[in-house]
Amino acid sequence: MSTTARFAHPEAIVGTQWLEDHLRDPALRIFDCTTYLLYETGTGRPYRVESGRTDYEASRIPGAAFLDLQGDLSDRASPFNFTMPAPEVLAASLAAKGIGRGMRVVLYARKNMQWATRVWWMLRAIGFDDAAVLDGGVDKWLAEGRPVETGSVDYPPSRLAARPREGLFVGKAEVSAAIGDGGVCTINALAPDLHSGENPRYGRAGRVPGSVNVPVGTLVDPATFAFRAPEDVARSFAAVGADRSKRIILYCGGGIAATLDAFLLHQLGHSQLAVYDASMSEWAKDDALPIERD
C-alpha cells in the first residue's frame, strides 16, 4: 500500500486548532452529538440508550449546542433505535436547532466519533454538504487544554430544505440482494467478537453472510480518538477487498459505527456507499434472514 494516500474531502474534517481559531465566526454552528450505549444482558435488548447532554452541560466547547440523536433526530415510530427520519422531517428538526444554508456546521462527540459521523451522514443524505467532523472530538480538545464552557446554549432557528440523495441508506432487502454479488462488498463495522458470532448481543449471533470486518475501533487512535492516518485507513479497507469498483454496503448494530467506516471510505474517494440503517438490530432478530458465524 502506498504511503501517499490522502483524504479526498479534507474540508469535512476539522482540527482542534482550526475550530478554536474560528469560534467567533457568526456563520459557524457547533454541535455536541454524544450518545452513550449502556450494554445490558438479560433484558432482551442489546443496550440502553443514554443522551450525552449531562456531560455536554458539564464541559462543552464554547458556543456549542447539543443534538440528541435518539430524542430529536430519529424516527420515533420505528421499532429500532436511531432510525433515519423522512428527509423533510429531519430537515425541519435540524432547522429548529439552527442549521441552515450558508452555515458551516462542526459536529463533535465524546469518547467515540461515530456519533458525529452519524449526524454528518444524515446531513449528507438530505443534501447538506457544509458539515465537518471535529477530529478527536471533545476528548482531544480537553487533552490539549483548550477553553470550555458549562451549561447549554441554543442557536436561533433557521430554514433548511431537504434535497435528498438517494441510496445513502438501505434496508434489509438491498442487503439481502447483495449476498453473493461479486460487485458488492458488505462491511461489518462491529467488533470482531460480534462479527465472528462469539458475542450474541443483538440476538442470533453472527453476521450477514459473506460480509467482511473492518471494526470501527481500528480506524481511530485509541489515545486521541482521532482518525488514523489516510494510508492506514486505506490499508484496512484494501485488506478486505473494498476497492472503488465495488458498491459498498456498511452495517453495524444500529447504523452508527457503520457511518464512521462510511465517512472514511468517502474520504478515500469511494462514491458507491450505503449504510444499512437498522443493521443487526433488525437482521439478527429476523429468522427469515440468513446469518453465518465462524
Number of C-alpha atoms within 10 A of each C-alpha: 11 8 11 7 15 15 19 15 14 10 13 20 17 18 16 18 11 10 17 14 9 12 16 11 11 9 14 18 22 26 25 27 27 28 22 15 12 10 11 12 9 6 8 10 13 18 15 12 15 15 18 20 20 12 14 24 18 12 17 24 24 17 18 24 23 24 24 17 22 17 14 15 21 20 19 15 9 12 11 15 21 22 20 23 18 13 19 15 16 22 26 20 19 20 19 17 21 20 27 22 14 9 17 17 22 22 31 29 26 23 18 25 29 26 25 30 27 25 24 25 24 22 24 18 20 21 18 23 16 17 24 23 27 28 25 28 27 28 19 20 22 16 10 11 8 14 12 15 14 14 13 17 12 14 16 10 15 15 14 21 17 18 15 18 14 11 12 19 20 19 16 17 10 13 21 15 10 20 16 13 13 9 11 22 24 29 27 27 28 22 17 14 14 23 25 17 17 13 15 15 22 21 17 18 21 23 27 23 17 15 21 20 23 23 22 21 18 16 23 21 13 14 9 17 21 19 21 17 15 19 16 18 23 24 15 18 20 13 13 15 14 21 17 15 12 18 19 22 24 29 30 28 24 20 25 28 26 29 30 28 28 27 20 22 23 16 21 20 14 19 15 17 22 24 28 27 27 25 26 27 21 19 24 22 13 14 9 8 14 14 17 15 15 10
